Amino acid sequence: MTEEHEHPIENLAAYVLGALEGPERIHVVSHVATCTTCASLLEQYRGVVGALPLGLDPVPPPAEAWAAIRAEAARRRPQSPEPARIKRLPTWRRVMWPAVAALAASLLVWNVVLQLELTRRPPGPEVEALARRPGRLVILMGTGAPAASGRLLVAIDGHHGHLATAGLRPLPAERTYQLWFVRPGAPTVTGGTFKVDSRGRAWATITVPVPLDEARVVAITEEPAPGSTAPTGSYLLEAKSWR
Amino acid sequence: MQRGEEAALELLYARYGGLVFTLALRIVGDPELAREVLQDTFLRCWEGSESFDPGRGRVPWWLMGIARNRAIDLLRSRPHQARLREGEQLAVGIGEPTQPDATDSFPTRHAVVSALQGLPIAQRQAIELAYYRGLTQTEIAHELDTPLGTIKSRTREAMDRLRTLLWPLIEPQQEIGRP
């Protein structure tokens, strides 16, 4: 069997163009989940496909299009639960769910804004300055896993955020990665658990259970699934200071 | 609605709305349908029904993917097919002056156009039929009356050539959390 047959290289381009179907499509999906070579090529092809519309002669949308989108967005949010269900819910829960939905939407939009800014900026101090603007940025260094790194982006509310990591090895089902906030003279608390993809990367929504400035260390350990009440593994990623 | 959220959506729209509309119009060929695609794309982002995965590319690639899928769905829908069969003249182009944004710089457009024009016609045709008309490899082979293996080779060769020519635009970024 040739390498061409082992790696579905001939089909990667068609797949990323959405032109592959049936068993060949399934084969590509399952193959790239475990093959870093093909996954890397696929990512580059995605870049090509992403660039194709940039070659079109630009046509501005109708002037009233944005107003219609804004009005429809306002109409659709917050999403209401089913009326019958509302009657059975206590008052505090009826108040809570719209708030949760609004918060989730807020986090989504915040994330998109952050990504927009990070995408168009070069790496370096400027990126970190931008990343701090919506909230705070904690840079995690690979202490127990030297090849790994992470960024914890804490939203301006101080209670929620996103965690991005790279370089951690994929774990079996019975193990998980867990984020910790270590406080002096107080119990260590967790911000959540997460898995990484086949390329060792993760992007997870997390909670920040204590004010960030109360923590002395932010760390990530490997724990038995579904997570531990206190860290049992050594620190794989760690941050001791942030601004 | 909180002001910050609306401002974020507006920022996203201001930056990419023109590109989404342009792509949609190229695919569906009808300004009204393109506007529908434009609205659907941003509302899906707003509602969170399409979540952004940084591991699968940059924000504009994500948005273009949503827009393209929606446009192809419309293109394949029965009413649209009926309109095409009836030979209705679809208006393409509105004639308003272009408002430049960061994704619409002339050098970028020139680079992409040059790269596409540098492809052999048969390769460019394979790419455009797949991307803008949403045809599968089998459908392209049928439409062009060409063996499927030839279409696969053309597609791959075209994508490899574009990957080389457009590398400065698509080069993966190393900063974590960045697509």
Interface residues (C-beta under 8 A of the other chain):
Chain A: I9 E10 N11 L12 A13 A14 V16 L17 G18 A19 L20 E21 E43 Q44 Y45 R46 G47 V48 V49 G50 A51 L52 P53 L54 G55 L56 D57 P58 V59 P60 P61 P62 A65 W66 A68 I69 R70 E72 A73 A74 R76 R77 Q79 A102 A104 A105 S106 L108 V109 W110 N111 V112 V113 Q115 L116 L118 T119 R120 P123 V127 S149 G150 R151 L153 H162 A164 T165 A166 D197 R199 R201 W203
Chain B: M1 Q2 G4 E5 E6 A8 L9 E10 L11 L12 Y13 R15 G17 G18 L19 V20 F21 T22 L23 L25 R26 P31 A34 R35 L38 Q39 F42 L43 C45 W46 E47 G48 S51 F52 D53 P54 G55 R56 G57 R58 V59 P60 W61 M64 G65 R68 N69 I72 G93 I94 E96 P97 T98 Q99 P100 A102 T103 D104 T108 R109 V112 V113 A115 L116 I127 A130 Y131 G134 L135 T136 Q137 T138 I140 K152 S153 T155 R156 A158 M159 D160 L162 R163 L166 L169 I170 E171 P172 Q173 Q174 E175 I176 G177 R178 P179
